[in-house]
Amino acid sequence: MVVLSKIYTRTGDAGDTALGNGERVAKHSPRVTAYGTVDELNATLGMARLYAPEDTDAQLARIQNDLFDLGADLCRPDMEKDAEAEYTPLRVTDAQVTRLEAEIDAMNARLEPLRSFVLPGGTALSAHLHLCRTVARRAERHTVDLATGEKVNPAAVKYLNRLSDWFFVAARIANDDGRADVLWKPGENR
């Protein structure tokens, strides 16, 4: 259970912050950058939900919850010490990745194959989901960068990779099942 009785602590005033294991690191460390970008993605997703119909909103709500799981996973280094922790650290699981894949497959079955690249836009929901897609890719890049120097849960990287694909397909669904996609016309303005 999370209890937040005081919002400001002043403990980060010198430019450092505490990780999930209590270790203090610089606020610009790769780990903080990775989970901070996941937090940014979650806020961006909150904006997209303003335009989502009920069924899509339920999926987006699940993803927002997953993103908190992911942030908790990324803020806790030392995966090999999970068994020694005072409480079981939260980790993203392959089941969460599999759920995204199943949802992508179900949505993609409604779409015609693409004949061009899709420009972000169309409906308000589609445009917001494309923004979510790009922030998810940035979060993935930061997480992969983190993994070059520290241990990272492989399921966390897979989740972010699938999530950007999920947002792409969902953005097409939001554009009248792809019929209202804004397509790239190479060289049109030369």
Wavefront OBJ file of the C-alpha trace (Angstrom):
o trace
v 0.000 0.000 0.000
v 1.286 3.428 -0.917
v 0.720 6.208 1.612
v 1.725 9.738 0.694
v 1.180 12.052 3.642
v 3.736 14.679 2.626
v 4.325 15.655 -0.996
v 7.546 17.604 -0.692
v 10.489 16.231 1.273
v 13.345 18.565 0.303
v 15.581 15.478 -0.008
v 16.134 16.114 -3.715
v 17.106 19.754 -3.443
v 20.766 18.936 -4.145
v 19.915 17.223 -7.447
v 19.699 13.618 -6.341
v 16.810 11.239 -5.667
v 16.157 7.888 -4.016
v 15.650 4.722 -6.009
v 13.295 1.950 -4.948
v 16.072 0.269 -2.942
v 16.926 3.492 -1.065
v 20.117 4.200 -3.032
v 20.540 7.870 -3.930
v 21.488 8.801 -7.481
v 21.652 11.944 -9.590
v 18.309 13.013 -11.031
v 19.906 12.898 -14.500
v 21.127 9.299 -14.114
v 20.142 6.865 -16.900
v 17.810 4.984 -14.545
v 15.929 8.109 -13.468
v 15.793 9.286 -17.089
v 14.277 5.935 -18.122
v 11.546 5.804 -15.495
v 10.970 9.554 -15.742
v 10.233 9.142 -19.439
v 7.825 6.312 -18.594
v 6.081 8.757 -16.241
v 5.938 11.322 -19.060
v 4.405 8.664 -21.312
v 1.778 7.948 -18.671
v 0.841 11.645 -18.499
v 0.670 11.802 -22.299
v -1.583 8.755 -22.261
v -3.836 10.506 -19.757
v -4.386 13.219 -22.369
v -5.241 10.624 -25.033
v -7.850 9.087 -22.738
v -9.854 12.319 -22.890
v -10.799 11.363 -26.468
v -11.164 7.594 -26.119
v -14.425 5.694 -26.419
v -15.286 3.434 -23.492
v -13.732 0.196 -24.823
v -10.476 1.892 -25.825
v -10.416 3.839 -22.570
v -10.524 0.568 -20.614
v -7.479 -0.680 -22.548
v -5.666 2.617 -22.005
v -6.446 2.463 -18.271
v -4.810 -0.999 -18.103
v -1.770 0.368 -19.919
v -1.529 3.318 -17.517
v -1.493 0.867 -14.618
v 1.165 -1.204 -16.418
v 3.249 1.955 -16.814
v 3.243 2.447 -13.043
v 4.361 -1.191 -12.729
v 7.096 -0.431 -15.258
v 8.216 2.677 -13.384
v 8.369 0.672 -10.154
v 10.406 -1.996 -11.962
v 12.869 0.498 -13.427
v 13.342 2.429 -10.167
v 14.447 -0.763 -8.406
v 17.967 -1.862 -9.446
v 19.643 -5.062 -8.264
v 17.145 -7.558 -9.680
v 19.389 -10.339 -8.403
v 18.639 -9.148 -4.845
v 14.839 -9.255 -5.219
v 14.576 -12.299 -2.927
v 16.381 -10.397 -0.148
v 14.116 -7.345 -0.354
v 11.863 -6.411 2.539
v 8.909 -6.683 0.131
v 8.713 -8.376 -3.253
v 9.731 -5.780 -5.860
v 7.242 -5.221 -8.650
v 8.488 -6.383 -12.047
v 6.864 -6.256 -15.477
v 6.029 -9.768 -16.662
v 5.957 -11.538 -19.998
v 2.191 -11.950 -19.469
v 1.799 -8.166 -19.789
v 3.761 -8.269 -23.055
v 1.616 -11.172 -24.314
v -1.576 -9.228 -23.503
v -0.342 -6.291 -25.616
v 0.484 -8.659 -28.487
v -3.005 -10.202 -28.364
v -4.604 -6.746 -28.377
v -2.407 -5.638 -31.289
v -3.383 -8.750 -33.267
v -7.105 -8.187 -32.572
v -6.937 -4.529 -33.624
v -4.756 -5.224 -36.655
v -7.237 -7.820 -37.935
v -9.679 -4.929 -38.562
v -7.209 -2.977 -40.721
v -6.278 -3.121 -44.378
v -2.541 -3.471 -45.020
v -0.671 -0.185 -45.260
v 0.398 1.049 -48.686
v 2.253 4.112 -47.332
v 3.644 5.445 -44.088
v 1.095 7.104 -41.796
v 1.538 10.706 -40.735
v 0.463 11.475 -37.164
v -2.984 13.038 -37.239
v -6.537 12.403 -38.240
v -8.795 12.317 -35.206
v -7.810 13.894 -31.894
v -7.455 10.422 -30.351
v -5.259 9.212 -33.194
v -2.979 12.254 -32.945
v -2.615 11.772 -29.188
v -1.897 8.051 -29.615
v 0.830 8.876 -32.144
v 2.359 11.201 -29.555
v 2.175 8.346 -27.034
v 3.914 6.122 -29.598
v 6.842 8.505 -29.963
v 7.223 8.989 -26.206
v 7.089 5.196 -25.779
v 9.930 4.861 -28.312
v 11.955 7.448 -26.389
v 11.300 5.586 -23.116
v 12.424 2.403 -24.850
v 15.641 4.056 -26.083
v 16.430 5.329 -22.575
v 15.692 1.907 -21.077
v 17.891 0.135 -23.631
v 20.626 2.692 -22.913
v 20.270 1.957 -19.187
v 20.555 -1.771 -19.927
v 23.974 -1.246 -21.522
v 25.418 -0.358 -18.125
v 23.059 -1.888 -15.575
v 20.760 -4.879 -15.289
v 17.248 -4.245 -16.538
v 14.311 -6.642 -16.588
v 14.152 -7.933 -20.197
v 10.339 -7.948 -20.019
v 10.427 -4.193 -19.378
v 12.257 -3.587 -22.658
v 9.903 -5.945 -24.538
v 6.879 -4.216 -23.009
v 7.994 -0.779 -24.231
v 8.767 -2.160 -27.680
v 5.302 -3.725 -28.019
v 3.621 -0.704 -26.476
v 4.767 1.658 -29.224
v 3.413 -0.841 -31.771
v 0.150 -0.983 -29.795
v -0.171 2.804 -29.956
v 0.481 2.798 -33.714
v -2.233 0.231 -34.419
v -4.656 1.882 -31.973
v -4.058 5.240 -33.699
v -5.100 3.642 -36.987
v -8.219 2.182 -35.338
v -9.034 5.679 -34.039
v -8.900 6.894 -37.651
v -11.994 4.957 -38.712
v -10.127 1.642 -38.818
v -7.412 3.205 -40.965
v -9.788 4.657 -43.566
v -9.087 8.191 -42.306
v -5.325 7.739 -41.867
v -3.234 10.645 -43.070
v -0.805 9.045 -45.504
v 2.664 10.209 -46.457
v 2.953 11.244 -50.116
v 6.687 11.054 -50.863
v 8.053 14.118 -52.625
v 4.649 15.767 -52.975
v 5.916 19.240 -52.086
v 9.121 19.339 -54.161
l 1 2 3 4 5 6 7 8 9 10 11 12 13 14 15 16 17 18 19 20 21 22 23 24 25 26 27 28 29 30 31 32 33 34 35 36 37 38 39 40 41 42 43 44 45 46 47 48 49 50 51 52 53 54 55 56 57 58 59 60 61 62 63 64 65 66 67 68 69 70 71 72 73 74 75 76 77 78 79 80 81 82 83 84 85 86 87 88 89 90 91 92 93 94 95 96 97 98 99 100 101 102 103 104 105 106 107 108 109 110 111 112 113 114 115 116 117 118 119 120 121 122 123 124 125 126 127 128 129 130 131 132 133 134 135 136 137 138 139 140 141 142 143 144 145 146 147 148 149 150 151 152 153 154 155 156 157 158 159 160 161 162 163 164 165 166 167 168 169 170 171 172 173 174 175 176 177 178 179 180 181 182 183 184 185 186 187 188 189 190
